[in-house]
Amino acid sequence: KNNYDCTGKELFIRAENGDVSAQIAFNEFGQHLGRLILNSVYFIAPEAIIIGGSISKSYKYFIQGVRTVFAGFPVELIRKNCAIEAAELINPGVMGAAALCFNNEALEQKTEQLM
């Protein structure tokens, strides 16, 4: 449970049913997430930030909060070229881990070839 005395899933269901207080809660969450994203963007300047996991189902309720905060990012080129999207894969965490393993294996093979 959280400050709203319900789980995230329950809050999502309330938002889906038109509960304005639940939708406001997601907007507030989006603003917090937006600040977190801003801190990351300062260091890595990504082309995209993909939000995965079960929270991505609530994307439509919190993305405006994220975009409101992100609009304050001072480097216009990065701000305009960094997409913030919800994952579309069924299990993006597993896919990301698999891709990391494949990339690591390919890197090891290239390193061995160079030696």
Secondary structure, DSSP 8 states (H G I E B T S, - for coil): --TTSS-HHHHHHHHHTT-HHHHHHHHHHHHHHHHHHHHHHHHH--SEEEE-SGGGGGHHHHHHHHHHHHTT-S-HHHHHH-EEEE--SSSHHHHHHHHHHHHHHHHHHHHHHH-
